[in-house]
Amino acid sequence: MGGEIQIFRYDTRPGWYVRFWNKEKRRYVVRSLKTEEASLATDRAIQVWKELVPLIKAGVPTETLTLQAAVHEYLKHKEARVEAGEIKDGARRDSETQLKTFLIFCKLEDIARISDVQPHSFDGYMEWRRDKSLKVTSGKEGTLKRASLNKSIREVRAFWKYLRKKRLTDVDIDLMEASMRREEPRTRNVAFTSADWALIEGELLRLSKETQGERRDLLPSQRYFRTMLKTLLQVLCDSGMRPQEATNLLQWQDVKPLNPGKSPGDARFSGACSLKIRHATGKGSRTTVCDAGNYLILWRTYCIDWRKSVGLRPLNPNDLVFGNPMTEQPYSYSLLGNFFRSVIKDLGLDGKGYTIRSSRGFCVTRLLALGHTPYLISKNLGHSIKVMERSYEQLTEADLIAEFADGD
């Protein structure tokens, strides 16, 4: 590299450091040797020099000595992945937001350089991030929810993994995610109760009908939308699909009846069907089996008749099952959510945490209560059993009483 290796100490620190001159960058490369013994420091200095020279010649950044600079390099790496199409820009923005808060913690703890970090340096990060960070970052008191807390921890761990991969540190940090066992009650995406779902389904059915008398009749597009939303919720509650899988990915060619029967009448009343959920990248593609066949048969017949009545082209196999027939594109998810929230409010169910995505938890909870195998339910959802139980299983005391105490 040119220039000799220099081993030295800072006046305020007992440990030894090594530095050598990088001609291309015209600056010193400095590393902590993590020892106070001079003899051991010499051996480590030679080893560090041997490790860093190939990295410097290969163009790997080694000047990120401060945590601030290291975060900057990491975000540049994420930006390159966005440009390459490997990740979306939202993922990079999330990383930037979380790591900015992480740097505030480091400043409060007087951790400025990578070399300052020891395995125990971030032991207090989880508690601080959960209970105190909101006051620092937003000026408001509050406690961070576990999902948000774990997201923050995962970002820090991914950042540290990047530093280790670039051989900018050899320290392992002990930073674990918080347990997702839900001692606190859910406030969003709460699974429907059977009684509440019956009310919601009845109201969606009523709203899809033509109105007469004092109210003006629905426009064809309004009636189509309301009928579509009713069928969408019915299919989601039976299949457990993610809402946007159904609205953005599911095509008519992906719907396959499983019990066709010997006659068309048999087929019409066989609810079993398989739904092929295709992702563009292939990752996450799966087949979901459910009893939503009758809903989809009736919905297909409705779509064919409706298109004919308004003068649109016939239905194609590659049309979206729940798409907008006027644009051949998915409906805006915010439009679906706003209409659903108005239904919930009119029924007096607002405040219970119900959203369209509640259908997923309702499906899982109902299938578990009926005694279906958890592993097979998780395969239908496209999750592991652990993730399914953590995020969607919401069996209540009433479910347990019905299962174990009825008839006693």
N, C-alpha and C positions, 0 to 999 in steps of 0.2 A: 504493500500500500504506500510505501514511502514514509519515512519518519519512524522514530522509535516508539515502542510501547512505553507508556508512562503510568506508573502506579502511584496513587496519591490519596490523601484524605482531605475532607472539608473540615474547617475549623470547628463547626458545630456538630459534626457527626463522627462517631468512633470507627465506623466501617471503612474498608478500603474500596477504592474505585480504580478503574483502568480507562485510559483514553489513548487514541491514536489518530493521526491526521488523515482525513479523506481528501485527496487532491481534487477529485471531480467536484465535490460539494464545497471545497475550501472551508472546512470546519472540522472540529474534533468529533469523533464518535466516543461517547462516554457510557460506561456501564458500571453498575454496582456489582461488587464481587461478593457481597453478603457474608463478609467475615471480618473479624478484627485481628486475625493472626497474619503477620507479614509473610511467613513462609507459605501458608495456604493461599494467600492472595496472589502470590507470584504464579503458582500452578494454575489457578483459575483464570488469571489474566491471559496466559498463553492459550488456554482452551477457548476463552471468549474470542480472542483474536482469530484463531483458526476457524471458528464457527461463523464469524461475521464477514470475513474477507470474501468468501464465495457469494454471500448475499449482496454485498455492496457491488461486486462486479456484475451480478445479475440484475442490478437495478432495483432490488427490494429496498423500500424505505427503512432506514435505520435511525433517522434523526428524530423520531417521535418519542422523545424522552419524557415529555410531560403528558399527563393524562388528557389534557385539553387537545394537544397535538395528535395524540393517538386516536381520540374520538374523531377528529377531523379526517385523518387518514382512513378510518373505518367507514365513515360516511361517504368518502370518495369511492371506496371499494363498492359500497352499496349502490351508488349512483351509476357506476360502470355496469353493474348487474341489471339495473333498470334499463339502461340503453341497449343492453344485449338481449332484453326481453325475458330474462330469467325470473325477475320478480316485478311486481307492480310498484309504481311510485308511492302508493299509499304505505307500503311496507317500509320504504326508506324514511318517509315522514314520521311514521310511528317510532322507528329507531331513533331518529333525531330528537323527538319529543322526550322519550324515556331517558336517553343518555344526557340530555341537558339537565334533567332533574338529578341524575346520578352524579354529574359533575358538581352540583350544588352540595350534595352530601360530602363529596371528597373535599371540597373547600372548607366545609364546616369541621371536618375531621383533620384538616391540615395534611391531606394527602395530595401532593402536587405532581410527583413524578411516578413513573411506572416502577422505578427502583424502590420507592417508598412502600410499596404494597407487600404485605406479608399474608400468609394464609388466613389470619384472623382479622385482617383490616376491615372487612366488610361484614363482620358479624352483626353489627348494629343496623345494617342497611334495611333489613326487612321491617323491623319495628319502627324505624324513622320514616320509611316510605309509607307505611300503613297509617301511622297516627299523627305525624308532624309535617309531612311534605306538603299537604294541601294548604296549610297555613302559610308556608314559605312561598309556594308557587302561585297560589290564587288569592291569598289573603283571607281565606275562609277556613273556619274550623271544620273538621270532618274526619271520617275514617274511610280509607280506601277499600273498596270491595275486593274480595279475594281474587276474582278473575283479573281485575286491573292490577292488583299487586303482583300476581304471578306473571302477568305479561311484562311488567317492569323488570322482574327478576330474570326472566328468560332473555330479555334484551341485553342485560349486563353480562349474563353468562355467555351469550353469543359473541359479544364484543371481546370478552376475555379469551374465548376460544380462538378468535381471530389473531389476537396478540401472540398466543402460544404457537399457533400455526406459523406465524411469521418469525418465530423464535426471538421475539422482543422481550419475552419473560419466560421464566421456567417455574413460576409460582402457581400453584393450584389454589384457587379460592374456594372456600367452603360456604356456598350460598345456595340453599335449597328452596324450592317452591313451598308455599303454604299449603297445608292439607285442604282439599276441596270438600271435605265432609261438611255438610250444610247444617251447622247448628242454628244459624240465623235463617229466618223465613225468606223465601224468594219474593221478589217484588216485580219481576218481569218474566214474560214467557212462562207463566204459571200454567200447568196443565189444566184443561177444562175439567170440571166435575161432570159426571154423566147428566145430571139435571140441568146444569147450565148449558151444556152442549145441545141438549134437546131444545132449550129456549132459543139459542142462537140459530140452530138449523131451521126451526119453525119461522123465525123472523126473516131469515134470508129467503126462505120459500115464499113468504107473504110479499116481500118486496119485489120479487121477480115476476109477480103476476100483474096483469094489466089492471089499471085503476080506473074507476068510473065514478060518476056522480060529481061531487064537489071538486075532486082533484082531476087535473088534466091527465089524459092517457100518456103512458110512457112512449118516448120515441123508440124506434127499433133498436138503435145503438144502445140506449139506456137499458132496455129490457135484456138485450144480449149480455151486457156487462154484468147485470145483477144475477142473471141465470148462470153465467160463467163463474162468478165469485161463489155462489152457492155450491156449484159442482166442485169447484176447486177445494173448498173447505171440506166437503164430504170425502173427496179422494185423499186429501192430506191426512185426515183423521183415520182413514182406513189403512193407508200405506206408510205413514210416518216419514214421507219424503220431506226434504227441506223445501220451503215454499218456492224459492227461486229455481230449484231443480225442476219443479213442475211447470213454472211459468216460462222459463228461459230455455229449457233443454228438451223437455218431453215432446216428441212428435207422434203423430198418429201411427206411423209405421213401427213405433216402439211399444205399442199396446197389443198384447197377444192374449186372447181368451185361452184358458187352460182346460175347460170342460165344454167343448163345442157341442156335445150331444149328438143325437141322431137326426134332429130336426132343428129348423130355425127357432122354434119355440123353446126347445131345450136350451139352446145357446143363449137366448135372451134372459133366461132366469138362472144362469150359472154365474155367480159373482166372481169366481176365482179368475185372476188374470195375472200376467207378469208384465212389469214395466221396465223397459231397458233405459237406463239413465246414462246417456253418453256425454262424456266430457271431451272437449276438443283436444286436450293433451293426452287423453287416455287415462290419466291418473284420477282415480276416484270413480271411474265407470263401473257400474254394477247392475244387477238385475234385482228388482224388488217384487216380491210376490205378495198379493193382498186380495181382499174381497171387494174391490171397488169396480169390478167389471160391469155391473148393472148401471151404476152411475155413468160410466163412460159410454156404454151402449146408448143410453138415453140422450147423453150430451152430444154424441156424434150424429144421431138422428136429428136433433135440434139444429146443430150447426149446418147440416146439409139443407134442411128446409129453410132456415133463415137466410143462408146465402142465396138460394134460389129466389126467395121472396123480395130481396133488395137488389137483385141483378148482379151479384158477384159471381166470379168463376166458381166451378165446382171444387169441392174439398180435395186436396192432394195428400198423398201419404206422408210427405215431408213437411206438411203444415204443422205449426205448433198447436198442441191440444188446447192450450189456454191462451193463445195469442189474440191480438187485436186483428180482426178480419179486414179492417179498413186499411191497415198499414202492413200487415203480415209481420209485425214485430211484437215483442212482449209488451204488455201493459206496464206502465211505470209502477214500480213497487210502492212508491209513496202514494199513488192514487188508490191502490188496493188497500194499503194500510189506513189511509184517511177514511175511506168508506167503512171499513170494518170497525174502526174506533167509533164512528157515529152510530153504528148498530149496537155496539156494546153500551154506549152511553144511553141510548134510547131504552135499552132493556134494564137499565139501572145496575149494570155489572161493572161499570168503570170503577177503578180502584182495586180490582182483584188481580191486576197484573196480566190480563189476557191480551195476547196479540195473535196474529195469524200463525206465528211460530209455536204458539201454545198447542197447536194440533199435533206437533211432533211428540211432545211430552205426554199428551193425552193418549196417543196411539201406543207408546211404549208402556205406560202405566196400565192401560187396559189389557194389553197382551200379556203382561207379566201377571196381572190379577187373574187372567183366564188360565194360567198355568203353562203357557208356551215356554219353550227352552230359551233362556237368556242369550245363549250363544247364537242361536238362529235369528232371534230378534235383532241382535247387534249386527249380524251379517246383512239383514234387510235394510238397516239404517246406514250401513257403510261405516260403522264404528267398531272399536274393540268393546268388550264387555265393560272394561274399567271406565272408558269414556262415557258409554251409554248410561251406566249407573250413576256416574258423577253428575252428568249434565241433564239427563232426561227422565230418569226414574223418579217418580214423585208419588209413590204409594202412600196413602193416608191411613190414619187410624181406622177409619170406616172400612177401607179395603181389607185391612187385616182382620177386623172383627167379622166381616162377611165371609172371609176365607176360613177362619179357624174357630169361630164361636157360634155360627149359625146352627140351630138345631140342638144346642146344649140346654 
